Every structure is written in structure tokens, then in C-alpha cells.
Amino acid sequence: MNRALKIHERDNVAVALEDLKKGETITVGGAEIRLPAEIARGHKFALTDLPRGANVVKYGYPIGKTLRDVPRGSWVHSHNMATALDTASDAYCYEKAPEPGPVPDLGLRFEGYRRAGGGVGIRNELWVIPTVGCVNGTGEQIVRLFRETQATVHAGDVRVFKHSFGCSQLGGDLSATRRILADLTRHPNAGGVLVLSLGCENNTLAGFLEELGGFDKNRIKFLAAQDVGDEIGEGVRLLRSLDERMAGDRRESVPIRELRVGMKCGGSDGLSGITANPLIGAFCDFLVSQKGSVVLTEVPEMFGAERILMNRARDRQVFEKTVGLIRNFKAYFTGNGQPVYENPSPGNKAGGITTLEEKSLGCVQKGGSATVEDVLPYGERIRKSGLSLLCAPGNDLVSASALAAAGCQMVLFSTGRGTPFGTAVPTLKLSTNTELFRKKSGWIDFDAGGLASGRERQDALEELIQLILLTANGQPTRSEANGFGEIAIWKNGVTL
């Protein structure tokens, strides 16, 4: 079994696949390397002498520059290398990458709920969506009393998606909050939705209805708490009417092309770009080949790897949208007086990731090799099948919520450090290492760590596809079994 890995032939560092001891001689990339110090799993060591100012190359691309001379075999991390993004050029040109070859339709199907308003749900849940944070507690009371007094609940789950916005907001922030909440109200995983308003907030019901557009009045109800004497009792009555309407809902067989999956990583480590993220990328390519839809987000974690995505754009128009996505997000950072390279997190660094370029090159692998078909603004829903890029930050809660609001029925979430989080839709966790899978079996759904110790990717992909289909058919994820499901909304403007 390999104990270290040289990922690409151009690399001048290797990654430890297990903890390596000081003084050991490791065979990697056809060479024997003696280690002058311990190297923790997921961390890098030099395959050759690297002079000060040299590019450190991983995944075949530079991930930063050395701060001093680094002898062969030495640990390479934040003490002796740093990002080069602050001096990187922002000039982009379109060099279209070859498109993947055709793959036959395998005829795979899953059991989902077809909605009259369009789309297919993989859950049949009853949701309470507050238009403003002031009624979060009211929503919880309504759901609690509904559960206590309803003898039979037909919905698979009844949830309140609490948030802190909807009032004291202006302009883009208010519009974004309204769009995200309207997107969730239309989500096919919900068989019924109660939109709960206070009555005096900036996010008025009239404005919300305008954003919502056409909707199924049998499936979506509205309640303004200030307009009734007993808002709890009225809310329970409305939930009962929605739940009764859901009693007749049945799953039916639908083709896999109806599946829409979001891709997310959080608590990444040095194995993320070796195991779980490439595996998710393989699933991305598979689902796209079957005419399904996948969405990649976390724009700051594209910095340093953005050219890979740009050159996979369907055409020049999509290329220009991708350039705009990156430049606008960089402007968001600099406009707030922050460097674009203030990443990775402390947990990422502990796991072996040193620079944003390194994190990004691992992160974008979740997009496989598929052609980029579309670029979506924050709060926009999926418009085309295939791979779309979605504007959202790297924050786990915010970006996963944006994927759900875009219409993804589930999210694939890779992690090397571990997190119990789940968003509004089923959130499947893939561990980058087997130790995490064993340690946190209550959090993690799938172990991708075996790919570091010789497991064939095709075998892992086939197992992952089966797990995804089981999840689409109703099997709960670990986060669902734990009762975890929440949303977060992106804010970047003035609060009144």
C-alpha cells in the first residue's frame, strides 16, 4: 500500500497518506525520499530541493511559492510557503478544453414526487418558512402544537426554516432574502408550505408574492401573525389543511435526468482533493452524462483554479459570465478591505492545506470534467441541465442553503475534519479519510478514504451512485436522522 502520493507528474511535492515518522525513507514517484521530520497525514513534503521563491506544484499547478530554501524531503506548509494570489494576474483568455465523450443512457431511475408546478421532489415534507426572523419562535410553536394534536401526520417531516432576516434590510440584501425564501417555497421536496409573516416587515407579503409568481394554492398557504387574534391556532389549522392535501401524494418512477445535485465541501483536509472531491467529480460527470443537473458553488474556493472552469465553458458567453463571477467576488472582498487569499481556515491548515490555490484546486475537482453550461447569480434557480456554477461564498451554511434554493434535491458534502450540519435538503456527507468515517459514524454517510489506500474509483463511484439513488428514494441521511436541517442567508449590505 502506498504511504505517500505524487498526484501529478509535474508535482514537486507529495502528500502523506498516513502519519510518517522522522528518519523514514519513503518511496514515491519512483524516488526514495528520506524524511528529516515527521509528516502528518494529508500534509506535503518536497520531492526535490526547492529554492526560495520557487513555485510549489501540486495537482500539476502552482499552489504558492516558497518563503525560504526547502530541502528535499522537508515538510512544506505555512512556515515555509505562502500563496501567490496577491500577485496573480487577473487577465483571462478563453482556451476551450475538450469536451468529455458521449456516454450511453443507462436507463437508471428513482422514485420521486412529481409536482404540479414542475420538478420532482425526493422528499414530501411540510415546511414553515418565516418571511422575517421575528416569527421564528411563532413558527416553532405552530409546529410543536401541530405535532402534539395531529393524530396522523402524512408529511415525511415538519420543519421551520428559521433565519434572522426579512426586516431592517434594503436593496440587494432584501431582494436576496426574498428570492432565497421564495425559491425554498417552490422547492419540490416540500409537499406543502406555510409562509409565515409578522405583518410589518420590509419583506412584505405583497413583495414576496410578486417574487414567488405563480404557485399551487393547494400547496402554499400564507399567514400574517398581526392580522389574526390567535396566530398559533390559525397556523395549526393551515398546517392541517396542507397535511391532508399531502395524504394522497405517492412516489412514482422517474428517470435519473430529473435529479439535481449540489456539490459542497467543508472542513477540508489534505486528502480532500485526492479522495472525496474527485469521487464527487466522477459522480458529476456521470450525472451530466445521463442529462441530470449538478451545481458547483463556493466562489472564493475557485480562486487560483478558476481558469480550469473558464476553459470548460460551453461558449464564449458562458466564459464571460464565469470571468464576471470571479471578478465580482474578488471585488466583494477588496471592497470590504479584505484580501482575496484570506483562506484556508485553521482546520484546513491542520489537515494539510496551506494556501487558497491548493484548497481551490482540490475544491473544483467536485465539478469533474463536465462542460460548464450556465452561471447562476445568488438566489437564481437552475435553468439548464448539466453543470452550473452558482454565486455564493464558501461558508457551509450559506452556500449549502443557496444550493437548496437553486433547486437541488440533495447536496453531496465532502469533509476531512467532520461536521454534523445538514441544510434544507438531504445532505450526504463523504469523509475524505477512513478514520473520520469510523470516528463519526453518526455524521458521515460514505467513506471515500479507501481511495487513498488503493480502492478503485469506479468501484467507489458505483457504490456512491447506489447510495444517492437510495437517498432519492427516501432513505434518510445521517443529518436527517439526527434532525439537522437549517438555512442561512448571505448578507453584505446595511442593516437599519
Order of alpha helices (4+ residues) and beta strands (2+ residues): beta-beta-beta-beta-beta-beta-beta-beta-beta-beta-beta-beta-alpha-beta-alpha-beta-alpha-beta-alpha-beta-beta-alpha-beta-alpha-alpha-alpha-alpha-beta-beta-alpha-beta-beta-alpha-beta-alpha-alpha
